[in-house]
Amino acid sequence: MGSQPSAPAIDANLAVALDALLAEQSVTRAAARLHTSPAAMSRTLGRLRRILQDPLLVRAGQTMVPTPRAQALRDEAAAVVHRLGALLTPGAGVDPAALRGTFTLQAADLVGAALAPGLLRLAHQEAPGVSLRFRAEELEAGPALRDGRIDLEVGSIDHVDPETRVEELVTLRMAAAVRPGHPLTDGELTPERLAAAEHVVVSRRGRFTGPLDTALAERNLTRRVAVVLPSHMAAMTLAARSDVVCLIPTALPGAAPSPLSDPATLLGLRLLDIPLPLPPLAFGMAWHPRQAADGGHHWLRDAVRRTVHAPASAPSPSPGSPPS
C-alpha cells in the first residue's frame, strides 16, 4: 500500500501573530505586544498574506485597516490563541485558604447586592484571607481589566475588546416588579395596562427609553416614565414605596431562581410576567487573559459561577403568581 501524505506542519506562532496583528491593527504595536521587532512582524504579515491570499491589513492614511476577510477571522484567531494558551497553561491549582489580598469586581449595584452575600459566604468558608471590593460601572472595562484596576467585570458584558475573555453565565429575562397590592397584581396584566402605569427607569446616562418602549411602540402604545434613577436599588426601593413599576432581571421560565432577584424579594416586591416579547439578557463575566492562569483569580471566577447558580436565598414568588 502507498504511504499516506503527511499532514502539513502547523506553526502555532503564526496564529499568535495573526491574533496580535488583527487586534492591534498595527505592525509596530503587534511587534511590541509579542516582544519582537517591527521588521520581523512585517515579514510575518507578508507570510500570512501569502498563506491566506488576502492583504489582511491595508494602509488608510496614517493607519492600517482590516480587510473583510481579516474582520471575519479576528474573533476566530483570538479564540484559537485562547485555546492554545489554555492547552499549554499549567493547572491553576491553589489552596484558597492560603490566598491573601483584595479582589476588585466592577458591577452594577443590583449585581453587587445580589452576589456579595454569596461571594462573602464562600470567602469566609474557603478563603478567609480574601477581601472583596465592588466598584460601580465607572471605568471603561477593557482598559481597566488590562491595567489591573479591576480583576473581574460581572454583569451584561457589552464591550468587544478582542483580548478580553468573556464567559456567559446565565440568560435572564426582564420582569415587572411592583409592591404588594399594586393595581397591576389584580387581574390579567396586558400591554395596555402595563403602558398605562407609571414607570421608573434605571439608566446611568439618564435615558428614558429602552427595549420595553420598543415593544410597546409596535402596538402603538407609550408608557409614562415618571422618574429616571441611576441605580437599580434606588428604583426598587421607590417601587416598594409607591405605585411605579420597575423592571428587574429574573430567571427564564422553568429555570432555577436567580440570585439577581433576591434584592427585589427582600424588598417584598412582586414579580410579574411582561406580556410582550423582550430581548433576553445575557449575564456573564469578563477578565484579562493575563489572569487566566492565576490560581487566586481561578478561585474568584469559580466562586462567581457558584454564586450565580446557587439557589435563591429565600423563596421568591414566581412571576405572575398570586399574592400569598
C-alpha positions in Angstrom: 0.0 0.0 0.0 1.2 3.5 -0.8 2.1 5.8 2.1 -0.4 8.4 3.1 0.5 12.1 2.5 1.8 13.7 5.7 -0.3 16.5 7.2 1.1 20.0 6.7 3.1 21.4 9.5 1.2 23.8 11.8 3.0 26.8 13.0 1.2 28.0 16.2 3.3 31.2 16.2 1.5 32.3 13.0 -1.8 32.1 14.8 -0.5 34.1 17.7 0.9 36.7 15.3 -2.3 36.8 13.3 -4.3 37.4 16.5 -1.9 40.3 17.6 -2.0 41.9 14.1 -5.8 41.8 13.9 -6.2 43.0 17.4 -3.7 45.9 17.2 -4.2 46.7 13.5 -0.6 47.9 13.6 2.7 46.1 12.8 4.5 48.2 15.4 2.1 47.6 18.2 1.7 43.9 17.3 5.5 43.6 17.4 5.6 45.3 20.9 2.9 43.0 22.1 4.8 39.9 21.1 8.2 41.3 22.1 9.7 41.1 18.6 10.9 43.7 16.1 8.7 45.6 13.6 10.8 44.2 10.8 10.2 40.6 11.9 6.5 41.2 12.4 6.3 42.8 8.9 7.9 39.6 7.4 5.3 37.5 9.4 2.5 39.7 8.0 3.8 39.0 4.5 3.9 35.3 5.2 0.3 35.4 6.5 -0.8 37.3 3.4 0.7 34.6 1.1 -0.9 31.8 3.1 -4.3 33.3 3.4 -4.2 35.0 -0.1 -5.5 38.2 1.4 -3.8 41.5 2.3 -5.4 41.4 5.8 -4.3 45.0 6.7 -4.2 47.8 4.3 -2.9 51.4 4.6 -5.6 54.1 5.1 -3.8 57.4 5.7 -1.6 57.0 8.8 -3.4 53.9 10.0 -4.0 50.3 8.9 -7.5 49.0 8.4 -8.6 45.3 8.3 -10.0 43.8 5.1 -13.4 42.0 5.3 -11.5 38.6 5.5 -9.5 39.9 8.4 -12.6 41.1 10.2 -14.1 37.7 9.7 -11.0 36.0 11.1 -10.5 38.2 14.1 -12.7 36.5 16.7 -11.7 33.1 15.5 -8.0 33.9 15.7 -8.4 35.2 19.3 -10.3 32.1 20.2 -7.6 29.8 18.8 -4.9 31.6 20.7 -7.0 31.5 23.9 -7.4 27.7 23.4 -3.7 27.3 22.8 -2.9 29.3 25.9 -5.3 27.0 27.9 -3.7 23.9 26.4 -0.2 25.0 27.4 -1.0 26.5 30.8 -0.2 24.5 33.9 -3.1 23.7 36.1 -4.4 26.5 38.2 -4.3 24.6 41.5 -4.2 26.8 44.6 -5.1 26.4 48.2 -7.8 29.1 48.7 -7.1 29.2 52.4 -3.6 30.5 51.6 -4.9 33.4 49.5 -4.3 36.9 50.8 -5.4 40.2 49.3 -8.3 42.0 47.7 -10.2 41.2 44.5 -11.9 44.1 42.8 -15.1 43.5 40.8 -16.9 46.0 38.7 -20.7 45.5 38.6 -24.0 47.4 38.7 -25.4 48.0 42.2 -28.0 45.3 41.7 -25.4 42.7 40.8 -23.3 43.7 43.8 -26.3 43.5 46.1 -27.3 40.1 44.7 -23.9 38.4 44.6 -22.0 39.9 47.5 -23.7 37.8 50.2 -22.9 34.5 48.4 -19.4 35.5 47.5 -18.7 36.7 51.0 -20.0 33.4 52.4 -17.7 31.4 50.1 -14.7 33.6 51.0 -15.4 33.0 54.8 -15.6 29.3 54.2 -12.7 28.8 51.8 -10.5 31.9 51.5 -10.8 33.9 54.8 -7.7 36.0 53.8 -9.5 37.4 50.8 -11.4 40.7 50.8 -13.9 41.8 48.0 -14.2 45.3 46.7 -17.1 46.2 44.3 -16.8 49.2 42.1 -19.6 50.9 40.3 -19.7 50.8 36.4 -17.5 53.9 36.3 -14.4 52.6 34.4 -14.1 51.5 30.8 -13.8 47.8 31.5 -11.4 46.8 28.7 -8.6 49.1 29.7 -9.4 48.7 33.5 -9.0 44.9 33.2 -5.8 45.3 31.2 -4.3 47.8 33.7 -5.3 45.7 36.7 -7.6 48.3 38.2 -10.3 45.7 38.3 -9.9 41.9 38.4 -13.3 40.9 37.1 -16.3 42.6 35.4 -19.6 41.0 36.2 -23.0 41.7 34.5 -24.1 42.5 31.0 -20.8 42.5 29.0 -21.3 44.9 26.1 -17.7 45.7 25.0 -16.0 43.7 22.4 -12.3 44.1 23.2 -10.8 41.1 21.4 -8.2 40.5 24.2 -10.9 40.3 26.9 -12.0 36.8 27.9 -15.8 36.7 28.3 -17.8 33.8 29.8 -21.6 33.8 29.7 -23.0 32.6 33.0 -26.8 32.7 32.5 -29.5 34.1 30.3 -32.2 36.2 32.1 -35.3 38.0 31.2 -36.9 41.2 32.5 -39.9 41.2 34.8 -42.1 43.9 36.2 -41.5 44.5 39.9 -44.3 46.1 41.9 -45.3 46.5 45.5 -47.8 44.0 47.1 -51.3 45.3 46.4 -50.3 47.3 43.3 -53.3 47.6 40.9 -51.4 45.5 38.3 -51.4 42.5 40.6 -55.2 42.3 40.3 -56.3 40.6 37.1 -54.5 39.9 33.8 -51.5 42.1 33.0 -52.0 43.3 29.5 -49.7 45.5 27.4 -52.3 48.3 27.7 -52.4 48.1 31.5 -48.6 48.0 31.7 -48.3 51.0 29.4 -50.9 53.0 31.5 -48.9 52.5 34.7 -46.2 54.9 35.9 -42.7 53.6 35.5 -39.2 54.2 37.0 -36.4 53.7 34.5 -32.8 52.7 35.6 -30.2 54.5 33.5 -26.7 55.7 34.4 -26.9 58.0 31.4 -30.4 59.4 32.2 -32.1 57.7 29.3 -35.9 57.5 29.4 -36.4 54.7 26.9 -35.4 51.0 26.5 -36.4 47.7 24.9 -39.8 47.8 26.6 -40.6 51.1 24.8 -39.7 49.5 21.5 -42.0 46.5 22.2 -44.9 48.9 23.3 -44.4 51.1 20.2 -45.0 48.1 18.0 -48.6 48.0 19.5 -48.9 51.8 19.2 -48.6 52.1 23.0 -46.4 54.5 25.0 -45.7 54.3 28.7 -45.3 57.1 31.1 -41.9 57.3 32.8 -42.3 59.2 36.0 -38.7 59.2 37.1 -35.2 58.0 35.9 -32.7 56.8 38.5 -29.1 55.7 38.1 -29.4 52.8 40.5 -31.5 49.6 40.5 -31.6 49.5 44.3 -33.0 53.1 44.4 -35.5 52.2 41.7 -36.7 49.1 43.6 -36.9 50.9 46.9 -39.1 53.5 45.1 -41.3 50.7 43.6 -41.7 49.2 47.1 -43.0 52.5 48.4 -45.1 53.8 45.5 -47.1 52.6 42.5 -44.3 52.9 40.0 -43.2 49.8 38.0 -39.6 48.8 38.0 -38.0 46.3 35.6 -35.6 43.8 37.0 -33.8 40.7 35.7 -35.1 37.3 36.7 -34.8 33.7 35.6 -36.2 32.3 32.4 -39.4 30.2 32.7 -38.5 26.8 34.0 -35.0 27.8 35.1 -33.8 27.8 38.7 -34.5 31.1 40.6 -31.7 33.6 40.0 -30.0 35.4 42.9 -30.4 38.6 40.8 -34.0 38.5 42.0 -33.0 38.3 45.7 -32.9 42.1 46.4 -36.4 42.5 45.0 -37.6 39.6 47.1 -36.0 41.2 50.2 -37.9 44.4 49.5 -41.2 42.5 49.3 -41.7 43.2 45.6 -44.0 41.1 43.4 -42.5 40.0 40.0 -45.0 40.0 37.1 -44.5 38.5 33.6 -44.3 41.1 31.0 -46.8 40.2 28.2 -44.5 41.4 25.4 -41.5 39.8 23.6 -38.4 41.4 25.1 -34.8 40.5 24.2 -33.1 38.1 26.6 -30.4 39.5 28.9 -27.0 37.7 28.7 -25.3 37.8 32.1 -21.6 37.0 32.3 -18.1 37.9 33.5 -15.0 39.2 31.8 -11.3 39.2 32.6 -8.0 39.9 31.0 -6.1 36.8 29.7 -3.1 37.6 31.9 -5.2 36.5 34.8 -6.3 33.2 33.2 -3.7 31.0 34.8 -3.6 32.8 38.2 -4.8 30.4 40.9 -6.4 33.1 43.0 -8.3 34.5 40.0 -9.3 31.0 39.1 -10.9 30.6 42.5 -12.6 34.0 42.1 -14.2 33.1 38.8 -15.3 29.8 40.2 -16.8 31.5 43.2 -18.8 33.8 40.9 -20.1 30.9 38.9 -21.2 29.0 42.0 -22.9 32.1 43.4 -24.7 32.9 40.2 -26.0 29.3 40.0 -26.7 29.0 43.8 -30.4 28.5 44.8 -32.1 31.7 45.8 -31.5 32.7 49.4 -35.2 32.8 50.2 -38.3 31.5 48.5 -39.4 34.1 45.9 -42.8 34.5 44.2 -42.6 33.4 40.6 -43.6 35.9 38.0 -47.4 36.0 37.6 -48.1 34.1 40.8 -51.0 35.3 43.1 -50.2 37.1 46.3 -49.7 35.0 49.4 
